[in-house]
Amino acid sequence: MEPSLNDTSPNDTELGLSGLHWVSGTGAVWVLWTTIVAAVSLLSVFANLTVIFVVSKIEYLLEYSKYFILSIALADFGNGLVCCMAIVPSITGEWPYGRVVCKLQTILSLTFTAASVTGILHIHIERFVAIEKPLRYYSILSKRKCFGVIATTWILYTAFATLIVVDGGSDSDLYDHMLYQCCGTMIFKKPSMLIYLIVLAMTSLFPSSVGILVINYRITQVLKRLRTTVVPAESTQASRDATLGAPASTSLPASEERRGTYRTFIVVALAFHISWVPLVVVDTYCFATNTEVNPTLQFLLYWLAMSNSFWNFFIYSMRSQKFRNQMKKMFSSCAAT
């Protein structure tokens, strides 16, 4: 008989729905685990909600970077909402939402994570075009192209995540009692699902990591060349806009501002790898050696990876004066009302 995720199940231990049985130690440890889950989840929601409101209100934010920043923030915001569903299971030790919600959470979790990491690659490509080919920027990129890339990414990953869940086996394979979530980690432990794991890695994590490294190297070479090259200033702003094919009201940002933004996204990429690489390495090792991950280590590494969803807010706050100014303006307006 197929296991059930119904909260009225008479035997949660048999179904693998008991989330507290692996936690050893005192009640303080259980409180700590619940605190970690709640803090990561709620911080991800409120931090990315702030990023979405602030960035959408900035009238001019370095060409088309704005759309990719919003896409990443939306994915991380969604991840935060999905993680919020783990708060109750971390307290009660049971999945109370039923099998349909479990399947939906798995699809959303896979989609949001893949969209977030791919968004980082997109924004590095956009920065490369801005620095390598500044005079052709507005002819190479456009609002329609950016929206098309973002929409295609989200649609493809949603379809692929749905396929994984549909072909993933029984309901009990979706819920990971060590993580208090339906997130697909149990599915990928099955040998029959190896092909899905490889495809997901080859279309999101691997190309993003390699692409970011290659693009960063190329941009570094361009910046070195620019330091030794004298570029004559355009006579008027109108001639510059005409050359770029940009609207008359749009001006090309200063070179130093572009470099500053590029450095900010290097920090974003570095933060992503710091949070995700430990989990990927440990899971890959355990899969290759057919060994089980220590439950405490698995929990800590997974929620470290999930915490990346709110890191960007602090990175933008520390490195962008525009972001800080707009955030202060927004909070001041809220306080006044």
Secondary structure, 3 states (H helix, E strand, C coil): CCCCCCCCCCCHHHHCCCCCCCCCCCHHHHHHHHHHHHHHHHHHHHHHHHHHHHHHHCCCCCCCHHHHHHHHHHHHHHHHHHHHCCHHHHHHCCCCCCHHHHHHHHHHHHHHHHHHHHHHHHHHHHHHHHHHCHHHHHHHCCHHHHHHHHHHHHHHHHHHHHHHHHCCCCHHHCEECCCCEECCCCHHHCHHHHHHHHHHHHHHHHHHHHHHHHHHHHHHHHHHHHHCCCCCCCCCHHHHHHHHCCCCCCCCCCHHHHHHHHHHHHHHHHHHHHHHHHHHHHHHHHHHHCCCCCHHHHHHHHHHHHHHHHHHHHHHHHHCHHHHHHHHHHHHHHHHC
